[in-house]
Amino acid sequence: MGEGANPTTEDIVSKYQIKRTEQQYVLSEESAVEQVMALLTYYDIDVDRLAGGNDLQEASLEKTFDQLTDYVRRGLVEVGENGTVTQHLGSGQTLQYAEIGAKHKLVMDKVPQGQQYAKMYALMGSLASCGSTAIEKLPAKDLAVVEVLSTVFSNA
């Protein structure tokens, strides 16, 4: 790495001796994409329509759907029938998210404006029938999955 040059990921990994682990995938990319597309199709979610011609918004949504595909590949998320989703938590437990309906979306109205994470956790807690407090107590790795799923459900 030359002086003044931006470090690459490999430079950082080498310098700090970060150990990379191979991702353990339980599904092929094709199978995972099929599950994600089934969920998006079920809820009639169109990335182009959501982005509304905004390239930055479209890139953000595509990143979200790429993350969801990765979670499905790793077996952290399973897409079920009728818009349901199962999340496998690091603790070995699961959260079962129901098909979204008006009652689930209405819980977000009870959260004051500007509290986006609180709205997100309220929605997901309602879908899982466990409440937002249970969602808020999840460790960071599980919470990351919840946040990606909330993007899908909030756009349904």
N, C-alpha and C positions, 0 to 999 in steps of 0.2 A: 504494500500500500504506500503510494508516494505521498510526500508531504503536500497537504492542501487538498488531496483527492478524497472524495467521499468513500468511506469504507463500504465494502460489499458485505453481503450476508456471510459469505465464506470467511472474510476477514474477521468479522465479529465472532463467528463460531470458533475459529482457530484461536484468536486472542484470548477469549474467555473459556476456552476448552468446553464449550457447550456440547453436550451429548445429544445427538439427534436420534430419535427413535423412529423406526419405520412404522407408518400407520398400519394398523391391522384392519383390513377391510373384510366385511362379511358378505358384501354384495358387490357385483360388478358395477362399474359406472353406468352402464346401460340400464341395468335393473333399477338403480337408484334414481336415475333421471326419469324412468317410467313412473316410479312412485310419486316423485315430486310433481310431474306433469299431471298425474291422475288427481292429485290434490288441487292443483291450480285449475284444472279443467272442471272439477266438481264445483268449485266456488266461482267459476267463470272469471278468473283473474287473468287479465291481459297486461303484461309488463309494458307494452308500448302505450296502451291507453292510460295506465297509471302514471307513466312518465310524462305524458302530455307533451312530447317533443323536447323535453328538457334532458339533454345528454347526461348531465350530472345525476339527475334523479334516476334515469334509466340505468346508469352504471351502478348506482347504489342498490337498486332493486336486483339487478343481475348478480351482484356480489352476495346479496342475501340469499338468493335462490341457489347460488353455487355453494354457499355454506350449508344450506339445508340439504343439498345433494350429498355433501361430504358427511353430514351427520347420519343420513340414511345409510350411506355406504358403510360407515363404521358401526352400524347397529344401534346407534343412540336414539334413533327415531324410526318408527314404523308407521306407515300410512295405512289406515284401515278402510273399511267400507263407510260410505255415507259421510265423508269428510271428517272422520275421527282420526286421531293421532295418538300413538303411545310413545312416551318418552321414557327411556331407560336411564335411570339416575346412577351416578357413581356409587351410591350406597347399595345398589342392587335392587332397590325398589323401583316402581314405575308410577308415572302419572298418566292417567287416561284423559285425554281431552275430547270432550263431546263435540258433536256437530254444532257449529255456532248458530245462535239465534238472537233475536232481539233482546231477550232477557240478559244475555251475556254482554252484548254491546252497551246496554243501558247502565251497567255498573260503572262504565268509564265516565258517564255523565256526573256521577257523584264525586268525582275527583276534581279538585280545583284546576283551572287553566294553568298551564305552564308546568305541571307535574307529570311529564310524559312517562317517566318510569313507573310512577304510581298508577297511572292509567293502564300501562302495559301489564303490570303485575295483577291489577284488579281484574282485567279481562281474562288473563290466563288462570288465575285462581278460581274465577267463576266457571270457566270451561272444565277445569279439573275437579270442581266441587270441593275445593280445599281452602279457598279464600286466599286473599293476597298476602296475608301474614306468612302462610306456609311457603309461598313462592319466594318471598323476601328472605327467608331463612336458608334457601338453597345455596350451596357453595358456587363459586364463580364459574366453574366449568359447566355445571348444570344450568345455571342462570343464563349463560351465553346461548344455550340451545333454546331456552324459554324465550329469550328476546328475539331470536330469529323466527321462531314459530309465531310470535305475536304479530310480526309484520305480515305474515300470511293471513292470520285470522282477522286482523284489523282491516284488511283490504277485501275481505270476503263480503 
